[in-house]
């Protein structure tokens, strides 16, 4: 007879996060467009900084991450003391749930929102609550209508993943102002750098005491494999989150690479411009053959088909052509596929393959 374990509430209700597929059996040259990675890779300066850390692998990394926090503060005009570095922004999301939501509490997120919101909520013992969107855009009225005395956190990704849509600032302000005391609004800005002139929600954090912002180095900076992100919020919130952070939660190599990536503004601008160019081209070309998508503000587009069967058939056809995209049925979008914006070659191959697919129906 096995040991009787007292598993904490919520854990057994978690379905493990499933990342984008990365390979096709029998095809060693498949093009991966399933995980919203930067097709240009990280800045050469970030690669050099990472490589320079190889001789220091026996050294523990910084505990306070001061150098990177100071640079983030300077770059985005923020208060360094309220910046927290995490093992990806996922860790910041996890900290927020562990710190402020537990058994009997509710965590709200939109129906097509990032999967880690509900996973982190369950792991903290709280109840995740999915709230309908309006044509794949955050519905503030629906969120406010779902808030009750048990609501502790509301997660909004802006731009949203996997839809690519954005919630206007006026709507974000209305949501923040409509939340009750004791409830935090979390603005997930993983894709904020792809939007020209967008601060990812920093202005809302500065103006209110109930808003927290999360950011990442995984997307435009191309450091997904190093797992490093950050959060910014009111001083009392960040003081609590700092108590949850392990002393060495981020490696020295990741810290060095992130600092170099953030300093290389020329390279980041190049990545942003290339993404905007090929995102617009890809959406327009697919629109011409009857495959619609909403205007995207991120580094991917969400294309829609007439049925689940058609979306699955399109995905199979793309795989047969060595192209890996993301099926998003687990995001309540069974008739859609999410395509990361690749380089010119990848984008042209997507259009060619889907043109053949539509013609062959």
C-alpha positions in Angstrom: 0.0 0.0 0.0 1.5 3.3 -1.1 2.1 6.3 1.1 -0.9 8.5 1.5 0.0 12.0 0.4 -1.7 15.3 1.3 -1.6 17.0 -2.1 -2.2 20.7 -1.9 -5.5 22.0 -3.4 -5.5 22.8 -7.1 -2.4 20.8 -8.2 -4.3 17.8 -9.5 -6.5 20.0 -11.6 -3.6 21.3 -13.6 -3.0 20.2 -17.2 0.6 20.7 -18.0 1.4 23.6 -20.4 2.1 22.4 -23.9 4.5 24.4 -25.9 4.6 24.7 -29.7 5.7 21.7 -31.7 9.3 21.9 -32.7 9.9 19.0 -35.1 8.3 16.9 -37.9 9.2 13.3 -38.0 11.4 12.5 -40.9 12.1 16.2 -41.7 15.3 17.5 -40.2 14.9 20.9 -42.0 11.4 21.8 -40.9 10.8 25.5 -40.2 9.5 26.2 -36.7 6.8 28.9 -36.6 5.0 27.7 -33.5 6.5 29.4 -30.5 6.7 33.1 -31.4 10.5 33.1 -31.4 12.5 35.8 -33.1 13.6 34.3 -36.5 16.6 36.6 -36.5 17.8 35.3 -33.2 19.3 37.3 -30.4 21.6 40.3 -30.8 25.2 39.3 -31.6 26.2 41.4 -28.6 23.9 39.3 -26.4 25.5 36.1 -27.8 29.0 37.5 -27.0 28.0 38.4 -23.5 26.6 35.0 -22.9 29.7 33.3 -24.3 31.9 35.5 -22.1 30.2 34.0 -19.0 31.4 30.4 -19.8 34.5 30.8 -17.7 32.3 31.9 -14.7 30.0 28.9 -14.5 31.4 28.0 -11.1 30.3 31.4 -9.7 26.8 32.0 -8.3 24.9 34.8 -10.1 23.9 38.1 -8.6 21.2 37.9 -5.9 19.8 41.4 -6.4 20.3 41.6 -10.2 21.2 45.2 -9.7 23.0 45.9 -13.0 20.1 44.6 -15.1 17.4 46.3 -13.0 19.3 49.6 -13.2 19.5 49.3 -17.0 15.8 48.5 -17.3 14.9 51.5 -15.1 17.0 53.8 -17.3 15.7 52.4 -20.5 12.0 52.6 -19.6 12.1 55.5 -17.1 11.1 53.3 -14.2 11.8 53.1 -10.4 14.6 50.5 -10.1 13.5 49.5 -6.6 10.2 48.3 -7.9 11.6 46.0 -10.6 11.8 42.3 -10.1 13.8 39.9 -12.3 12.3 36.4 -12.8 13.0 33.2 -14.6 10.9 34.3 -17.5 7.8 36.4 -16.9 6.1 33.1 -16.1 7.8 33.2 -12.7 6.4 36.7 -12.0 3.0 35.4 -12.9 3.4 32.5 -10.6 4.6 34.8 -7.8 1.6 37.0 -8.1 -0.8 34.0 -7.8 1.1 32.5 -4.9 1.2 35.8 -3.1 -2.3 37.1 -3.6 -4.6 34.2 -4.5 -5.4 31.0 -2.6 -8.2 28.7 -1.7 -11.6 30.4 -2.1 -10.2 33.1 -4.3 -10.7 33.6 -8.0 -8.3 34.6 -10.8 -9.9 36.1 -14.0 -8.4 35.8 -17.5 -9.9 36.2 -21.0 -11.1 33.1 -22.8 -8.3 33.2 -25.3 -5.7 34.3 -22.8 -2.2 32.8 -22.2 -2.4 29.3 -20.7 -0.1 30.0 -17.7 -2.7 32.3 -16.0 -5.0 29.4 -15.2 -2.1 27.0 -14.4 -0.6 29.4 -11.9 -4.0 30.1 -10.4 -4.6 26.4 -9.8 -1.2 25.8 -8.4 -1.9 28.5 -5.8 -5.1 26.8 -4.8 -7.3 29.5 -6.4 -10.1 29.1 -8.9 -9.3 30.3 -12.5 -12.3 32.0 -14.2 -12.4 32.3 -18.0 -14.3 35.4 -19.2 -15.6 35.7 -22.8 -13.9 38.0 -25.3 -15.6 40.0 -28.0 -14.5 38.9 -31.4 -11.1 37.9 -30.0 -10.6 41.2 -28.2 -10.7 41.7 -24.4 -14.2 42.6 -23.3 -13.9 44.9 -20.3 -17.6 44.9 -19.5 -17.6 41.1 -19.4 -14.5 41.2 -17.0 -16.1 43.8 -14.7 -19.3 41.7 -14.7 -17.4 38.6 -13.6 -15.6 40.3 -10.8 -16.9 39.6 -7.3 -15.8 39.7 -3.7 -13.5 36.7 -4.2 -11.6 38.1 -7.2 -8.0 38.8 -6.4 -6.2 39.0 -9.8 -7.2 39.9 -13.4 -4.8 39.0 -16.1 -4.7 40.8 -19.5 -2.1 40.2 -22.1 -1.7 43.3 -24.3 -1.0 42.5 -27.1 -2.9 39.2 -26.5 -1.5 35.8 -27.2 -2.7 33.9 -29.3 -5.0 36.5 -31.0 -2.5 39.3 -31.5 -5.2 41.9 -30.7 -4.8 44.9 -28.4 -7.0 46.5 -25.7 -7.1 50.3 -26.0 -5.6 52.3 -23.1 -9.0 53.8 -22.4 -10.4 50.3 -21.8 -7.5 49.3 -19.6 -8.1 52.4 -17.5 -11.8 51.7 -17.2 -11.0 48.1 -16.1 -8.4 49.2 -13.5 -10.7 51.9 -12.1 -13.6 49.4 -11.9 -11.8 46.8 -9.8 -12.6 46.5 -6.1 -10.1 47.0 -3.3 -7.9 44.0 -2.9 -7.9 43.1 -6.5 -4.9 43.5 -8.8 -4.9 44.0 -12.6 -1.9 42.3 -14.2 -0.8 43.6 -17.6 1.2 41.0 -19.4 3.5 42.9 -21.9 5.4 40.0 -23.4 4.9 41.4 -26.9 4.9 45.1 -25.9 8.2 45.8 -27.8 6.6 45.0 -31.1 4.3 48.0 -30.8 5.9 51.3 -31.7 5.6 53.8 -28.8 3.8 51.4 -26.4 5.0 51.3 -22.8 3.5 47.9 -22.0 1.3 49.4 -19.3 4.0 51.2 -17.3 2.0 54.4 -17.2 -0.9 52.5 -15.5 1.5 51.2 -12.9 2.8 54.6 -12.2 -0.7 56.2 -11.9 -2.5 53.5 -9.9 -1.8 51.3 -6.9 -3.7 48.2 -8.3 -1.7 47.5 -11.5 1.3 45.3 -12.1 3.2 44.9 -15.4 5.1 41.8 -16.6 7.7 41.8 -19.4 10.0 39.3 -21.0 13.3 38.9 -22.9 12.0 35.8 -24.7 10.3 37.5 -27.7 11.8 40.5 -29.5 15.1 40.0 -27.7 15.4 36.4 -28.7 16.4 35.0 -25.3 13.6 32.4 -24.8 16.1 29.6 -24.1 17.6 31.6 -21.2 14.3 32.1 -19.3 14.5 35.7 -18.1 11.8 38.3 -17.6 10.8 41.0 -15.2 7.9 42.6 -13.4 7.1 46.1 -12.2 4.4 47.3 -9.8 3.5 49.2 -6.7 6.2 49.2 -4.0 4.1 47.2 -1.5 3.3 44.5 -4.1 6.9 44.1 -5.3 8.1 43.9 -1.7 5.8 40.9 -1.2 7.0 39.3 -4.5 10.6 39.7 -3.6 10.0 37.5 -0.6 9.0 34.6 -2.9 12.1 35.0 -5.2 14.8 32.4 -4.8 18.3 33.8 -4.2 19.6 32.6 -7.5 16.5 32.3 -9.7 18.3 33.6 -12.8 21.7 32.5 -14.1 24.6 34.8 -14.6 24.7 34.1 -18.3 21.1 35.1 -18.7 21.6 38.3 -16.8 24.6 39.2 -18.9 22.8 38.4 -22.2 19.7 40.3 -21.2 21.7 43.4 -20.4 23.6 43.3 -23.7 20.3 42.7 -25.6 18.6 45.6 -24.0 21.6 47.9 -24.7 21.6 47.0 -28.4 18.8 49.3 -29.4 19.8 49.3 -33.1 19.4 45.5 -33.3 16.0 45.6 -31.5 14.7 48.2 -33.9 15.8 46.1 -36.8 13.9 43.1 -35.5 10.8 45.3 -34.9 10.9 46.7 -38.4 11.4 43.3 -40.0 8.5 41.8 -38.0 6.2 44.7 -39.0 7.1 44.3 -42.7 6.6 40.6 -43.0 3.6 40.5 -40.6 1.7 42.9 -42.8 2.8 41.2 -46.0 1.8 37.7 -44.7 -1.6 38.8 -43.5 -2.3 40.6 -46.7 -1.3 37.8 -48.9 -3.3 35.2 -47.0 -6.3 37.6 -47.0 -6.1 37.6 -50.8 -6.7 33.8 -50.9 -9.6 33.9 -48.4 -7.8 33.3 -45.1 -8.6 36.1 -42.7 -6.8 37.3 -39.6 -7.4 40.1 -37.2 -4.9 43.0 -37.2 -2.0 41.7 -35.1 0.3 43.8 -32.9 2.6 41.0 -32.0 5.1 38.7 -33.9 2.4 36.3 -35.1 -0.9 36.3 -36.8 -4.0 34.1 -36.0 -5.5 32.8 -39.2 -9.1 31.5 -39.3 -10.8 28.9 -41.3 -14.4 27.9 -41.8 -14.3 24.9 -39.6 -12.2 22.8 -37.2 -11.7 20.2 -39.9 -10.4 22.7 -42.4 -8.0 24.2 -39.8 -6.7 20.7 -39.0 -6.3 19.9 -42.7 -4.4 23.1 -43.3 -2.1 22.3 -40.4 -1.4 18.9 -41.9 -0.7 20.4 -45.3 1.7 22.9 -43.8 3.5 20.0 -42.0 3.7 18.1 -45.2 5.6 21.1 -46.6 8.0 21.3 -43.6 6.2 24.2 -41.8 5.4 24.0 -38.1 2.7 26.3 -36.9 0.5 26.3 -33.7 -2.9 24.7 -33.4 -4.8 26.7 -30.8 -7.9 24.5 -30.0 -6.7 24.5 -26.3 -7.2 28.3 -26.4 -10.8 27.8 -27.5 -9.9 28.6 -31.1 -10.3 25.2 -32.9 -10.9 26.8 -36.3 -7.7 28.8 -36.2 -3.9 28.4 -36.5 -1.3 30.8 -35.0 1.7 31.5 -37.3 4.9 33.1 -35.9 6.2 35.7 -38.3 9.4 34.2 -39.7 11.9 35.6 -42.1 11.1 36.4 -45.8 11.8 32.8 -46.9 9.5 31.3 -44.2 6.7 33.8 -44.9 6.8 33.1 -48.6 6.7 29.4 -48.0 3.6 29.7 -45.8 1.8 31.6 -48.5 2.8 29.1 -51.2 1.7 26.2 -49.1 -1.6 27.6 -48.1 -2.4 28.8 -51.6 -1.9 25.2 -52.8 -4.1 24.1 -49.9 -7.0 26.4 -50.8 -6.7 25.5 -54.5 -6.8 21.8 -53.8 -10.0 21.8 -51.8 
